[in-house]
Amino acid sequence: MSTKVDLKEKLSLFTEHYTPKIVADFNDCEVRIVKIKGPFVWHSHEDTDELFMVIDGELVMEFRDRVERLSPGEFIVIPKGVEHRPNSPEECSVMFLARSGTRNTGQHETELTAKNLERL
């Protein structure tokens, strides 16, 4: 059954950073939300693309050769295999699409690797 999702309401349910939450499923992908503050870890996803859309704040998507700054309403697609690092000097809220089961830190296991993602 289809139901609408209020992203602002879902984002109000948690305060921690870099703990993605699943808010919907789309084909073989999960629609996730996350709050970002400070740099994440450098990583890539060898088998899948990712799409990041800014809801609030400014997302600084770092690549090894450049930086892209995204404002609310803007999105970026990270092609599979491209190393990247999300960052934000102030808190930023992001919705992103990833293939179901994709680990947020790619092939790396770090203290920021999310396990057993919560569904909101």
C-alpha positions as CSV (number, residue, x, y, z in Angstrom):
1,M,0.0,0.0,0.0
2,S,1.3,3.5,-0.9
3,T,1.6,6.1,1.9
4,K,3.2,9.5,1.8
5,V,6.4,10.1,3.8
6,D,6.9,13.4,5.6
7,L,10.7,13.7,5.6
8,K,10.7,16.6,8.1
9,E,8.7,14.5,10.6
10,K,10.9,11.5,10.1
11,L,14.0,13.6,10.6
12,S,12.6,14.9,13.9
13,L,12.6,11.4,15.3
14,F,16.4,11.3,15.8
15,T,19.4,13.5,16.5
16,E,22.5,11.5,15.9
17,H,24.8,12.0,12.9
18,Y,25.8,9.4,10.3
19,T,23.1,6.9,11.4
20,P,21.0,6.4,8.2
21,K,17.4,5.4,8.6
22,I,15.2,3.6,6.0
23,V,12.0,5.5,5.2
24,A,10.8,3.6,2.1
25,D,11.7,0.9,-0.4
26,F,11.9,1.6,-4.1
27,N,12.4,-1.4,-6.5
28,D,15.6,-2.9,-5.2
29,C,16.7,0.3,-3.4
30,E,16.1,1.8,0.0
31,V,15.2,5.5,0.5
32,R,17.3,6.6,3.4
33,I,17.6,9.7,5.4
34,V,20.6,10.8,7.5
35,K,21.9,13.8,9.4
36,I,25.5,14.8,8.6
37,K,27.9,17.0,10.5
38,G,31.6,16.9,9.9
39,P,33.5,14.7,7.6
40,F,32.5,11.1,6.9
41,V,35.0,8.5,5.7
42,W,36.4,8.2,2.2
43,H,34.7,5.3,0.5
44,S,33.2,3.9,-2.8
45,H,30.6,1.4,-3.8
46,E,31.9,-0.9,-6.4
47,D,28.5,-2.3,-7.6
48,T,26.0,0.5,-7.2
49,D,25.4,4.2,-7.7
50,E,24.1,6.5,-5.0
51,L,21.9,9.6,-5.1
52,F,22.1,12.2,-2.4
53,M,19.5,15.0,-2.2
54,V,19.8,17.8,0.4
55,I,16.8,18.6,2.5
56,D,18.3,21.1,4.9
57,G,21.7,22.7,5.3
58,E,24.6,22.4,2.9
59,L,26.2,19.2,1.8
60,V,29.9,19.3,0.8
61,M,30.5,16.2,-1.4
62,E,34.2,15.7,-1.6
63,F,35.9,13.8,-4.4
64,R,39.6,13.2,-4.8
65,D,39.8,15.8,-7.6
66,R,37.1,18.3,-6.7
67,V,34.4,19.4,-4.3
68,E,30.6,19.9,-5.0
69,R,28.5,22.0,-2.7
70,L,24.8,21.2,-2.6
71,S,22.0,23.3,-1.2
72,P,18.4,22.3,-0.3
73,G,16.6,20.9,-3.3
74,E,19.8,19.9,-5.1
75,F,21.0,16.4,-5.6
76,I,24.0,14.5,-6.9
77,V,24.5,11.0,-8.3
78,I,27.7,9.3,-7.3
79,P,28.5,6.6,-10.0
80,K,29.6,3.2,-8.8
81,G,33.3,2.9,-8.0
82,V,33.8,6.7,-7.5
83,E,35.5,7.5,-4.2
84,H,33.7,10.2,-2.2
85,R,33.3,11.7,1.2
86,P,30.2,13.5,2.4
87,N,31.0,16.4,4.7
88,S,29.1,19.4,6.2
89,P,30.5,22.1,8.5
90,E,27.0,22.5,10.1
91,E,24.3,19.9,10.4
92,C,22.8,18.9,7.1
93,S,19.8,16.6,6.4
94,V,20.0,14.4,3.4
95,M,17.8,11.8,1.6
96,F,19.7,9.3,-0.4
97,L,18.9,6.2,-2.5
98,A,21.0,3.1,-2.3
99,R,20.6,-0.4,-3.4
100,S,19.1,-2.5,-0.6
101,G,21.7,-3.8,1.8
102,T,24.4,-1.4,0.6
103,R,26.8,-0.6,3.5
104,N,27.2,3.1,4.1
105,T,31.0,2.9,4.2
106,G,31.4,0.8,1.1
107,Q,34.0,-1.9,1.4
108,H,35.4,-0.4,4.5
109,E,34.5,-1.4,8.1
110,T,34.8,1.7,10.4
111,E,33.2,3.0,13.5
112,L,30.8,4.8,11.3
113,T,29.6,1.6,9.5
114,A,25.8,1.4,10.1
115,K,24.6,-2.0,11.0
116,N,20.9,-3.1,11.1
117,L,19.5,0.1,9.7
118,E,16.4,1.2,11.6
119,R,13.1,1.7,9.6
120,L,11.1,4.8,10.5
